[in-house]
Amino acid sequence: MKKALLLLILAPCLQAKTVSVSSPNQQLTVVVSDDATLPTYQVLFKQQTIITPSNLGFTFREHESLGNNAKISNSRISSHDDTWQQPWGERQNVRDNHNQLALTFKQNNTSFDVTFKVFDDGIGFRYQLAEKQGYKHAEISKELTQFNLSDSNKTTAWWIPAREWNRYEYVYNKTPLNAARHIHTPVTLKRNDNIHISIHEAALVDFAAMTLKQGRDGQFNADLTPWSDGTLVKTSDGFTTPWRTIQISDSAVGLANSDLILNLNEPNKLGNVDWVEPSKYVGIWWGMHIGENTWGSGEKHGATTKLTKEYIDFAAQNGFKGVLVEGWNIGWDGDWFHNGDVFNFTQAYPDFNFAELANYAKAKGVEIVGHHETSGNVSNYANQMEDAFALYQKHGVSQVKTGYVADGGNIKRVDRNGQVHREWHDGQFMVNEYLANVTLAAKHKISINTHEPIKDTGLRRTYPNWISREGARGQEYNAWGTPPNPPSHVPTLAFTRMLSGPMDFTPGIFDLSFNGLGSDTNRPQTTLAKQLALYVVIYSPIQMAADLPHNYLAKPEAFQFIKDVPTDWQQSTAIAGEVGEYIVFARQDKHSDDWYLGAVTDEHARTEKIDLNFLEPNRKYIAQVYSDGEHANWVDKPYEMAIYTQTVTHKDELSLKMAAGGGVAIRFKAL
């Protein structure tokens, strides 16, 4: 819904050497110059230099590079202020308020454009090469973009390694900046003056993902993930890059409240998406991770008609829309991690009657949540994808979880000549494969939840059926990871991975001692209250109640919060937090006047005083509090919880008591 639009076009600045543009609040400035061999940009925040002069440009295998002795031939500044609506999201209304600098660079017989958008919370810039300039079928061999950070010796970084075997599924490192040598984005930085920075990208389409390589200390160079033949990006006739993004704030919560990534993506291309429905689900999943069931057939097979009916009954009785079923289709027997060739996406095991279960679920007001695991053989999946989605649509499946389990650099691609190639999850080929999966699913009115995905870059705005994805170390590592996720993991995710978009973390484990208690077992290093708080802290429009049904029935008072908490929000705000230490989020239900709060901490117990000024004035609320008990801690007393109610208003202050590895979850029920 557009509320306002202002466009100012200034006269072209011919032969300009230096051009600048500032944010609407004038606190953030970008300066672009053509004085050096390559064009450069720099970024200032509150008159402090954040990014020192950094190169722009590209080189190609057989074409002239872009940027070498290029000069600014034209520049134009414009302003934009607009509010648009998400069909689902952490907030319904998103304000897009920025100033734009559009530059044309000229070198010899070639010209290219670089556009900067400067928001109050950061910047984005991208390159565009128009068609018919002799670059048909050009292959990019290097991106020359730099991010040169000032005060790098006084900066802390939270990062995960790039181009390693485990994709994005690592515990985040916290180190001095100079230790972050080759890293994925988003990467989060904190300077000694408390300025926080996140470097990432937006609208990654038909291009390779950008990683960052540190040259000399503080100098990050864009490093694109290659094809198997070493080419970085294969273009046709001209190209448009993703937006390179830098979010900047004087607090950690400023990063968490930014909409910059979404604002740099194109509007919805799917039209009416009423069929995309935020919801909660349960599933035949956790039992496989803790060894109670198997994906493959046999006496412990999880995906049976009998067990699926039990989960459907549980979902119907407790208000869950979906039941995820993994392991229902042929291909899971044997070493399924390496046998992607044999997966069949339309043929069920004999003990799973799809048609019967679809009818049973429909009669109960529940849907089956589909599952497609490729084991990294995307060509086998592509050949069956149309039939697979048609089958799901026939049986009323509207959400599908896809999986691309394979070691990094080991995605199997079979070309037209039958030759096998091995690709990275985040190379150009797979970037296109993931989007092809999402767009084909949309034709069948199916939403996609991608696991082992390409990182999120805000494409949910353009394709709202891309409803969630994994892309980080999730809950399953608490079943068998060695070590499991540490208590600091979620307070770190909130300021790193979660800056890019929703995550299907699969919260809600109630049996925290399936491998015994203590600090040296594979188990969630959280309290029970923290598991509840995850439903508010880790945003996703689909949320799983991941544990086994009998574990929820054993703790009905705590289970009530999972039954109550929504997955679609009118508005959200990060209230307080520090990277890797703690985070407090408040979110308002989109379909009622209720608010919800989630707070989680690292291995340190803490008490945070929170103003309730986010609540509506002149109204009373019943605060239904689920808090760590007096002696709770994640190591040996994870279940101790205080559940109580009190009446509050927007003028009140609450003390949130969090145990070591703990948290607090609150429902503010409007009166």
C-alpha positions in Angstrom: 0.0 0.0 0.0 1.7 3.2 -1.1 1.4 6.2 1.2 3.9 8.6 -0.3 6.3 8.9 -3.1 8.8 11.7 -3.7 11.1 11.8 -6.7 13.7 14.6 -7.2 15.9 14.5 -10.3 18.9 16.8 -10.4 20.8 17.9 -13.4 23.5 15.5 -14.7 27.0 16.1 -13.3 29.1 15.7 -16.4 32.7 14.8 -15.9 32.4 14.7 -12.2 35.3 13.4 -10.2 33.6 13.0 -6.8 29.9 12.6 -6.1 28.2 12.0 -2.8 24.8 11.1 -1.5 23.5 11.0 2.1 20.7 9.1 3.9 17.4 10.8 4.6 18.5 11.6 8.2 21.8 12.8 6.9 23.9 10.6 9.2 25.1 8.2 6.5 27.0 9.3 3.5 28.5 7.6 0.4 31.2 9.2 -1.6 32.1 7.9 -5.1 35.3 9.0 -7.0 36.9 8.2 -10.3 40.3 9.7 -9.4 42.1 6.4 -9.1 42.7 3.6 -11.7 39.5 1.9 -10.5 36.4 3.8 -9.3 36.1 3.9 -5.5 33.4 4.4 -2.9 33.6 5.2 0.8 31.0 5.3 3.6 30.8 7.7 6.5 28.5 7.3 9.5 28.0 10.2 11.8 31.0 11.9 10.2 33.2 8.9 11.0 34.7 6.9 8.1 33.4 3.3 8.2 34.5 2.1 4.8 37.6 3.7 3.4 38.0 4.1 -0.4 37.2 0.7 -1.8 37.4 -0.5 -5.4 34.6 -1.1 -7.8 34.6 -3.2 -11.0 34.9 -6.6 -12.7 37.3 -8.6 -14.9 36.3 -11.1 -17.5 37.9 -14.1 -19.2 37.9 -12.8 -22.7 36.5 -9.2 -22.5 37.7 -5.9 -21.3 37.4 -5.4 -17.6 34.9 -3.0 -16.2 36.3 -0.1 -14.1 39.8 0.2 -15.5 40.3 4.0 -15.9 36.5 4.4 -16.0 35.2 8.0 -15.6 31.9 9.2 -14.2 30.0 10.4 -17.3 26.6 11.0 -15.7 25.1 11.1 -12.2 21.6 11.5 -10.9 20.3 11.8 -7.3 16.7 10.9 -6.4 14.7 10.4 -3.2 12.1 7.8 -2.4 9.7 7.4 0.5 7.1 4.6 0.3 5.4 2.1 2.5 4.6 -1.3 1.2 2.9 -4.4 2.7 4.1 -7.9 3.1 1.5 -10.7 2.6 3.2 -12.3 5.7 6.2 -11.3 7.7 7.7 -10.0 10.9 5.8 -6.8 10.2 3.0 -6.0 7.8 4.1 -2.5 6.8 7.6 -1.8 5.6 8.9 1.7 5.0 11.3 2.2 2.1 12.9 5.6 2.6 16.2 6.2 0.8 18.2 8.5 -1.4 19.6 7.1 -4.6 22.7 7.9 -6.6 22.7 6.5 -10.1 26.1 6.7 -11.8 27.2 5.9 -15.4 30.8 5.1 -15.9 32.4 5.4 -19.3 35.6 3.6 -20.5 36.6 3.4 -24.1 33.5 2.2 -26.0 31.8 0.7 -23.0 29.6 2.1 -20.3 28.2 0.6 -17.1 26.0 1.8 -14.3 26.5 1.6 -10.5 23.5 2.5 -8.4 23.7 3.3 -4.7 20.7 3.4 -2.4 21.3 5.0 1.0 18.9 4.3 3.8 19.1 5.5 7.4 20.1 2.0 8.4 22.7 1.2 5.7 23.5 1.2 2.0 23.1 -1.1 -1.1 24.8 -0.8 -4.4 24.8 -2.9 -7.6 26.2 -2.9 -11.1 24.4 -3.0 -14.4 25.8 -3.6 -17.8 23.4 -2.8 -20.6 22.9 -5.2 -23.6 24.6 -4.9 -26.9 28.0 -3.7 -25.8 30.0 -6.6 -27.1 29.7 -8.6 -23.8 27.5 -11.4 -25.2 28.3 -14.7 -23.4 30.9 -13.0 -21.2 32.3 -14.9 -18.3 33.2 -13.0 -15.1 36.6 -14.1 -13.8 36.8 -11.7 -10.8 34.7 -9.2 -8.9 36.8 -6.2 -7.9 34.5 -4.9 -5.2 36.1 -4.2 -1.9 34.9 -3.4 1.6 37.9 -1.7 3.3 37.1 -1.3 7.0 38.5 1.5 9.1 39.7 0.8 12.6 40.0 -2.9 11.7 42.4 -3.6 14.5 39.7 -2.4 17.0 36.9 -4.5 15.5 35.3 -7.8 16.6 33.8 -10.2 14.0 31.2 -12.9 14.2 31.6 -15.2 11.1 31.5 -18.7 9.6 34.0 -20.0 7.1 33.2 -20.0 3.4 33.7 -22.7 0.8 34.0 -25.5 3.3 32.3 -28.9 3.4 29.4 -28.0 5.7 27.8 -25.2 3.8 26.5 -22.6 6.3 26.1 -25.1 9.2 28.8 -23.9 11.6 28.9 -22.4 15.1 29.8 -18.8 14.6 33.3 -17.7 15.4 33.9 -14.6 17.5 37.4 -13.2 16.8 39.3 -10.1 16.1 38.5 -9.0 12.5 41.9 -10.0 11.1 41.2 -13.7 11.9 38.2 -13.8 9.5 40.1 -14.7 6.4 37.5 -16.3 4.1 33.9 -15.9 5.2 30.3 -16.2 4.3 27.9 -13.3 4.5 26.1 -11.9 6.4 29.1 -11.2 8.6 28.5 -9.0 11.7 31.2 -6.6 13.0 31.4 -4.4 16.1 33.9 -1.6 16.5 35.3 -0.3 19.8 33.1 2.8 19.5 30.0 0.5 19.5 29.2 0.9 15.8 27.8 -2.3 14.4 28.1 -3.3 10.8 26.7 -6.2 8.7 28.0 -6.9 5.2 25.8 -9.1 3.0 23.9 -9.0 -0.3 20.3 -8.7 -1.5 18.3 -10.0 -4.5 20.7 -12.8 -5.5 19.4 -13.9 -8.9 21.3 -15.6 -11.8 24.6 -14.8 -10.2 27.1 -16.4 -7.9 26.9 -15.8 -4.1 29.4 -13.4 -2.7 31.8 -14.5 -0.1 34.5 -12.3 1.4 38.3 -12.8 1.4 40.5 -10.7 3.6 43.7 -9.5 2.0 45.6 -7.2 4.2 44.0 -6.6 7.5 40.6 -4.9 7.2 40.5 -5.2 3.4 37.7 -7.6 2.3 37.5 -8.5 -1.3 34.3 -9.9 -3.0 35.0 -13.6 -3.8 32.3 -15.2 -6.0 31.6 -18.9 -5.7 32.7 -20.6 -8.9 31.2 -23.1 -11.3 33.0 -26.5 -11.5 35.0 -25.2 -14.5 36.3 -22.2 -12.5 34.1 -19.6 -14.1 32.4 -17.3 -11.6 29.4 -16.0 -13.5 28.2 -16.8 -17.0 26.3 -13.9 -18.5 24.3 -13.6 -21.7 24.1 -10.0 -23.1 24.5 -7.6 -20.2 23.8 -8.4 -16.6 22.6 -6.9 -13.3 24.3 -8.0 -10.1 22.8 -8.5 -6.7 22.9 -5.5 -4.3 26.0 -5.4 -2.1 24.8 -4.3 1.3 26.3 -2.7 4.3 24.0 -2.2 7.3 25.2 0.2 10.0 23.9 1.0 13.4 25.2 2.4 16.7 23.6 -0.6 18.5 23.2 -4.3 17.9 19.4 -4.1 18.0 19.6 -1.5 15.2 20.9 -4.2 12.9 18.1 -6.6 14.0 15.4 -4.0 13.3 16.6 -3.2 9.8 14.5 -3.8 6.7 17.2 -2.9 4.2 17.6 -6.4 2.6 13.8 -6.6 1.9 13.7 -3.1 0.6 16.4 -3.9 -2.0 14.3 -6.7 -3.5 11.7 -6.4 -6.2 8.0 -6.5 -5.3 5.9 -9.6 -5.4 5.9 -11.2 -8.8 3.4 -14.0 -8.0 0.2 -11.9 -7.8 -2.4 -13.1 -5.3 -0.7 -15.4 -2.8 -3.6 -16.0 -0.4 -2.7 -19.7 -0.7 0.6 -19.0 1.1 -0.3 -19.6 4.7 1.9 -19.0 7.8 1.3 -21.8 10.2 2.7 -24.3 12.8 3.4 -27.9 12.1 4.5 -31.2 13.8 6.2 -34.0 12.1 7.9 -37.4 11.8 11.4 -35.9 12.0 12.9 -35.6 15.5 12.4 -39.4 16.1 14.9 -40.1 13.3 17.5 -37.7 14.7 17.4 -39.3 18.2 17.3 -42.9 16.9 13.7 -43.8 17.7 12.8 -44.1 14.0 14.5 -44.4 10.6 14.1 -42.7 7.3 14.7 -46.0 5.5 12.2 -48.8 5.5 12.1 -51.6 8.1 10.8 -52.2 11.6 11.6 -48.7 12.8 10.4 -46.9 9.7 8.9 -43.6 10.7 6.9 -42.7 7.7 4.1 -45.3 8.1 0.4 -44.9 7.6 -0.2 -45.8 11.2 2.3 -43.4 12.8 1.3 -40.6 10.4 -2.3 -40.9 11.5 -1.3 -40.6 15.1 0.5 -37.3 14.3 -2.5 -36.1 12.3 -4.7 -36.8 15.3 -2.3 -34.9 17.6 -2.1 -32.0 15.2 -5.9 -31.7 14.9 -6.4 -31.9 18.7 -3.8 -29.2 19.4 -4.4 -26.7 16.6 -1.5 -27.4 14.2 -2.1 -27.1 10.5 0.5 -29.5 9.2 2.3 -32.8 9.7 5.7 -33.1 8.1 6.5 -36.6 6.9 10.1 -37.4 6.0 11.2 -40.8 4.6 7.9 -41.7 2.8 9.3 -42.0 -0.7 11.6 -44.6 -2.3 15.3 -43.8 -2.0 16.0 -43.8 1.8 17.3 -47.3 2.1 21.1 -47.8 2.4 23.4 -44.9 2.4 20.9 -42.3 1.4 23.3 -39.4 1.9 25.2 -40.7 -1.2 22.4 -42.4 -3.3 20.6 -39.4 -4.7 20.3 -41.2 -8.0 17.6 -43.5 -6.7 15.3 -41.1 -5.0 11.8 -41.3 -6.5 9.6 -38.3 -5.6 6.2 -39.9 -6.6 6.6 -43.5 -5.4 5.9 -44.3 -1.7 7.1 -47.1 0.4 4.4 -49.9 0.7 3.7 -49.0 4.4 2.7 -45.4 3.5 -0.6 -44.9 1.8 -0.5 -41.3 0.5 -4.1 -41.1 -0.8 -5.5 -42.6 2.4 -3.5 -40.2 4.6 -4.4 -37.1 2.5 -8.1 -37.9 2.9 -7.7 -38.6 6.6 -5.8 -35.4 7.2 -8.4 -33.3 5.2 -11.2 -34.8 7.3 -9.4 -33.6 10.4 -8.6 -30.1 9.1 -4.9 -30.9 8.7 -2.5 -31.1 5.8 0.5 -33.3 5.0 3.7 -31.2 4.7 5.6 -32.7 1.8 9.3 -33.5 1.8 11.8 -33.8 -1.1 15.4 -34.8 -0.2 17.7 -34.8 -3.2 21.0 -35.9 -1.5 22.5 -33.3 -3.7 21.5 -34.9 -7.0 19.7 -31.9 -8.4 19.5 -33.3 -12.0 17.5 -36.4 -10.7 15.2 -34.0 -8.8 14.8 -31.6 -11.8 13.7 -34.5 -14.0 10.9 -35.4 -11.6 10.0 -32.1 -10.1 6.9 -31.4 -12.2 5.3 -34.7 -11.5 6.3 -34.5 -7.8 4.6 -31.1 -7.4 1.5 -32.3 -9.3 1.2 -35.3 -7.0 1.4 -33.0 -3.9 -1.2 -30.6 -5.3 -3.5 -33.5 -6.0 -3.3 -34.6 -2.4 -3.8 -31.1 -0.9 -0.2 -30.5 0.1 0.5 -26.7 0.1 4.0 -26.7 1.8 7.1 -28.7 0.9 10.4 -29.0 2.7 13.2 -29.6 0.3 16.6 -30.9 1.2 20.0 -30.7 -0.6 22.2 -32.7 1.8 25.6 -33.0 0.2 29.1 -31.9 1.1 30.1 -28.5 -0.1 31.2 -28.5 -3.7 29.6 -31.9 -4.3 26.2 -31.0 -5.8 25.7 -33.4 -8.7 24.9 -31.8 -12.0 24.5 -33.9 -15.2 24.8 -31.9 -18.4 23.1 -32.5 -21.8 25.9 -34.8 -22.8 25.5 -37.0 -19.7 28.7 -35.7 -18.1 28.7 -35.3 -14.3 29.9 -32.1 -12.7 30.2 -31.2 -9.1 29.0 -27.7 -8.0 28.8 -25.6 -4.9 25.5 -25.0 -3.1 26.0 -21.2 -3.6 27.4 -21.1 -7.1 25.4 -19.6 -10.0 24.1 -22.9 -11.1 22.5 -23.7 -7.8 21.3 -20.2 -7.2 19.2 -20.7 -10.4 18.1 -24.2 -9.4 16.7 -23.1 -6.0 14.7 -20.4 -7.7 13.5 -22.7 -10.4 12.2 -25.0 -7.7 10.4 -22.1 -6.0 8.8 -20.7 -9.2 7.6 -24.1 -10.4 6.1 -24.8 -6.9 4.2 -21.5 -7.2 2.5 -22.8 -10.3 1.1 -25.6 -8.2 0.3 -23.2 -5.3 2.9 -24.7 -3.1 5.2 -22.9 -0.7 8.8 -24.0 -0.2 10.9 -24.4 2.9 14.5 -25.0 1.7 17.0 -26.9 3.7 20.7 -26.9 2.8 19.8 -23.8 0.9 21.4 -20.9 -0.8 21.6 -18.1 1.8 18.6 -15.8 2.1 18.9 -12.5 0.3 15.3 -11.2 0.7 13.7 -13.0 -2.3 10.7 -13.8 -0.1 9.4 -10.3 -1.1 9.5 -11.2 -4.8 8.5 -14.8 -4.4 6.3 -15.0 -1.2 6.0 -18.7 -1.5 9.7 -19.0 -0.5 8.4 -19.2 3.0 11.4 -20.2 5.0 14.8 -21.9 4.8 17.5 -23.3 7.0 21.0 -22.0 6.2 22.6 -22.3 9.6 23.2 -24.8 12.4 19.7 -25.8 13.5 18.1 -27.9 16.2 19.1 -31.3 14.8 22.7 -30.6 15.9 21.5 -30.8 19.4 20.6 -34.5 18.8 23.9 -35.7 17.4 26.2 -32.7 16.9 29.6 -33.0 18.6 29.5 -30.5 20.1 25.9 -29.4 20.0 24.9 -25.8 19.6 26.3 -23.8 22.6 24.1 -21.5 24.7 25.5 -18.5 22.8 24.3 -19.9 19.4 20.8 -18.3 19.3 21.9 -14.9 20.7 24.5 -14.9 17.9 22.1 -16.1 15.1 19.8 -13.2 16.0 22.4 -10.7 14.9 24.0 -12.7 12.0 22.1 -15.3 10.1 18.7 -13.8 11.1 19.6 -10.5 9.5 19.1 -12.2 6.1 15.6 -13.6 6.7 13.4 -16.3 8.3 14.9 -19.6 9.5 13.3 -22.9 10.0 15.2 -23.7 13.2 12.7 -26.3 14.5 12.3 -25.3 18.1 10.3 -26.7 21.0 12.3 -29.7 22.3 10.8 -30.6 25.7 12.8 -33.8 26.5 16.1 -32.1 27.1 17.7 -35.2 28.7 17.2 -37.9 26.0 21.0 -38.4 26.2 21.2 -37.6 29.8 21.9 -34.3 31.5 25.3 -32.6 32.0 27.5 -30.5 29.9 29.2 -33.1 27.8 26.3 -34.9 26.0 24.6 -34.2 22.7 21.4 -32.4 23.8 20.0 -28.9 23.7 22.1 -26.7 25.8 19.0 -24.7 26.9 16.4 -24.6 29.5 12.8 -25.4 28.7 11.8 -21.8 29.0 14.4 -20.9 26.3 12.9 -23.5 24.0 9.6 -21.6 24.3 11.3 -18.2 23.8 12.7 -19.5 20.5 9.3 -19.2 18.9 9.5 -15.4 19.2 13.2 -14.8 18.9 13.9 -16.9 15.8 11.4 -15.6 13.2 9.8 -17.9 10.7 6.3 -17.8 9.2 6.2 -21.6 9.7 7.2 -23.0 13.0 7.6 -26.6 14.0 6.8 -28.2 17.4 9.7 -30.4 16.8 9.6 -32.9 19.7 7.6 -36.1 20.0 3.9 -35.7 20.9 4.1 -37.6 24.2 6.8 -35.2 25.5 4.3 -32.3 25.0 1.5 -34.1 26.6 3.7 -34.7 29.6 4.2 -30.9 30.1 0.8 -29.4 29.2 1.3 -26.0 30.9 4.5 -25.3 29.0 3.0 -26.7 25.8 0.2 -24.1 26.0 2.6 -21.4 24.9 3.5 -23.2 21.7 -0.2 -23.7 21.0 -0.9 -20.0 21.6 2.1 -18.3 19.8 1.3 -17.2 16.2 3.7 -17.2 13.2 2.5 -14.0 11.4 3.1 -10.6 12.9 1.7 -7.1 12.6 4.9 -5.6 13.9 8.2 -6.7 15.5 10.9 -4.9 17.4 14.2 -6.0 18.9 14.2 -4.3 22.3 17.6 -5.1 23.8 20.6 -7.3 23.2 24.2 -7.8 22.4 25.7 -10.0 19.7 26.2 -13.5 21.1 25.1 -12.6 24.6 21.4 -12.0 24.7 18.4 -10.8 22.7 14.9 -9.6 23.6 12.2 -9.5 20.9 8.6 -8.3 21.1 6.1 -9.0 18.3 2.4 -8.2 17.9 0.1 -10.8 16.5 -1.2 -9.9 13.1 -4.7 -11.3 13.8 -5.3 -10.0 17.4 -4.2 -7.3 19.8 -2.0 -9.7 21.7 1.8 -9.2 22.0 4.5 -11.8 22.6 7.9 -11.5 24.0 10.9 -13.8 23.7 14.3 -13.4 25.5 17.3 -15.7 25.5 20.7 -15.6 26.9 24.1 -17.3 26.5 25.8 -19.3 29.2 25.6 -16.4 31.6 22.5 -15.9 33.8 21.2 -12.4 33.6 18.2 -10.2 34.5 17.1 -7.5 32.1 14.6 -4.8 32.9 12.3 -4.1 29.9 10.0 -1.2 29.4 6.6 -2.3 28.1 6.1 0.9 26.1 5.5 -1.2 23.0 2.1 -2.1 24.3 -1.0 -0.1 23.3 -1.5 2.9 25.6 -4.6 3.0 27.9 -5.1 -0.8 27.7 -4.5 -3.6 30.2 -2.9 -6.9 29.3 -2.6 -10.2 31.2 1.1 -11.2 31.0 1.3 -15.0 30.8 4.9 -15.5 31.8 7.0 -18.6 31.3 10.3 -18.0 33.0 13.3 -19.9 34.2 12.8 -21.1 37.8 15.0 -19.8 40.7 17.5 -22.6 40.5 17.2 -23.4 36.7 20.2 -23.8 34.5 20.8 -25.6 31.2 23.3 -28.2 32.6 21.4 -30.1 35.3 18.1 -28.2 36.0 16.7 -27.3 32.6 13.1 -28.0 33.5 12.6 -25.7 36.4 10.2 -23.1 35.3 8.0 -20.4 36.9 4.6 -20.0 35.1 2.5 -17.1 36.4 0.3 -14.2 35.3 0.1 -10.5 36.1 -1.7 -7.5 34.8 0.4 -4.9 33.1 0.1 -1.7 30.9 2.5 0.1 28.6 3.7 2.2 31.5 5.1 -0.9 33.4 8.6 -2.4 33.5 9.3 -6.1 33.7 12.4 -7.9 35.0 13.3 -10.8 32.8 15.2 -13.4 34.8 17.1 -15.7 32.6 19.1 -18.6 33.9 22.4 -19.8 32.3 21.4 -21.0 28.9 17.9 -19.9 29.6 15.2 -17.5 28.5 11.7 -16.1 29.0 8.6 -16.3 26.9 5.5 -14.1 27.5 2.1 -13.7 26.0 0.5 -10.3 26.6 -3.2 -11.1 26.2 -5.1 -7.9 25.5 -8.1 -7.2 27.8 
